[in-house]
Amino acid sequence: MLVSAELDMLWANAAALAFTARRGQITRGDGRLILSPRRHEDSLRAFLADLGEGSGLWVLKADESWLVRVEPIAPPNAAPAWMLTWQAMEGENRYLWADLGSHLNLTPSETRILRSLLDGSPVDETAEQLSISVQTARTHVRRIYAKLGVSNREQLFAVALPYRWG
C-alpha cells in the first residue's frame, strides 16, 4: 500500500485491500490506514517523519506482530509518500516463498499441498484444510515426491526450503 504522512491510503493492491478489510488492529476507513490502539498510528507517523528519504523497517507488536518494510516513493516536489509492505512475524504466514509451483514444476494443487506439509501439517490435516479426501492428498504427495525425486520428508524439506525466506 502507498500512504501519505497522515496515513491516507493513496493506493492499495488487492492484497492490501483484503488485509485491511478484516476486522482487527489494522484496518482502513475513510480512505486512511487505521491502527488500533491509536498510539500505533502515532508511532508509525513518527517513524515516517524520522525516516527522511531512506527506507527502513518498522515493527508493529499488537495481537499479531508485523514487520513493515517502508520505502519512500514520491516524485520531486511532491508530497511525501511511502510504500508499506507488511510481513507477518508469527504463525504460518511468517515466511515468504518463491513461486514454488513454477520453480519445481508443480500444479497449483500440488503447490498448496507442499506448502501445507512445509508448514508442518500432517497429510490428514492438510486434506481437511483443503477440503479434499485424504486419498487425494496422498496422491498429490506421491506426485510431488516423484517430481522432486525425493523419497521422504527430510529430502522434501531439503529441496523446498531454499525457496523460503524468513
N, C-alpha and C positions, 0 to 999 in steps of 0.2 A: 504494500500500500504506500501511497505517497501522501505525506502530511505536511501541513504548514507549522509554523512556530506555535500557533494556538491549537494545534492538533485537529485542524479542519482536514477532512479526508478529501484530498484533491483528485485522487484516482485510486481505484482498487480493482484487482483482478478477481476472478470468480472465487479463488481460494480465500482471499482476504474477505470478500463479502460473506462467504459461508462461515468463516472463522469468527467474524464479528456479529453474525446473526444469532448465534446460540446465546442463550441466557447464561451469564456468568460475570466474571470480573472484567472481561474485555469485550465491549460491545460498541455499537455505533448508534448515534441518534442525532437528528437534525444535521446530518452531513459531517459529523465530527466523531473522532475516536473518543470513547468514554472508558476510563479505567476506574474501577472502584476498589477500595476507597479512593477518594479524590486526591489523597496525598501521593498516590502513584502517578497521577497526571502531572502534579507539580514537580515530582522527581524527573519525569520524562522531559518536561519542558525545560527544566534547569539543565539536564544533560544535553539537550539540543542546543541551548544557548551557549554552553561551555565548549561544545564540540567545534565550533567555528567551521572551517572549510574541510576539515578532515573527516574520516569515517571512524566508527567505533562500535563497541558492543555495550549494551545496557542490559542489566538483569532485572527482571520483574519476579519477585518472590511473592506469590499470592496463594490461592488454593492450589494452583499448579505453578511450577517455576518455568520461566521462559527466558531464553537468550534472544535478544533483539539486535540484529545487525542493522546499523544505521549508516546510510550513505547520503551525503549531500547531493541533491540534484536540482539545480536551478541555473538557467541561463544568466549571463552577466546582466546586471542592472535589474534583475527580477527579485521578487520577494523570496526569502529563503524557503527551501522545501527539502524534505528528506524522504528517502525510500526506506521503509521499515520491513525487514524480513524476520518473521517470528519462527523460532525453533524450540520445540518442547525439550525440556531438560530431564524429564522423568517419563516413565511409562513407555508404552510400545512405540510412541511417535518420537522418541528422543534421538533416533538415528536418521540420518539422511542416506538414501540409497541411490546409486546409479541406476539407470534403467536396466534392471536385471534381465527382464524378458528379452530385450533386443540383444544385449551383450551375450547372453547364454543360450540364445535361440529357443526360448520357451514361449508357450502360448500364454495368453492373459490368465487363464485358469491355473496353469502350472505355476506362473509367477505368484499368484495370490497364495497358493498352497506353500510354495517355497518360503515366502515372506513370513507366513504363519509359523512354519517349522523353525525358521531362524529366530523368531521371537520366543521360542521355547514351548510352543503349544504342541501337545501330542496329536496324532492323526485324528482320533475320535473327536477331540475338542475343535480341531480345525474344521472337520466336516460339519459339526453343529454350527459353528460361527458362519460358515459359508452356505449353510442350508443345502448341503449335498449329503448323499449317503456316505457312510464310512468306506464302502467298497469303491465308490467313485474317487474318493480322496486317496485311497491306497493305489488305485490305478494311476492317478496323476503322480504320486510319489515314485512309483516304479518307472514311469516315463521320464521323470526328472533325473532319477539316478542313471538311467540308460543314456540320456542325452549328455549328462555331465561326466559320464564314465566313472562313477563312484559306486561303492558297494555298502557304505554305512554313513551314519550321520556325521561322524568325525571328518570323513573325507568331504562330505557335502558342505560342512561349515568351512573347511579349508579352501574350497573352490569359491564359495559365495562371499565370505566375509571381506575379501579385499575390495568389494564393491560398496562397502558400508563406511560412512564417515560418522564419527562421534562415539 
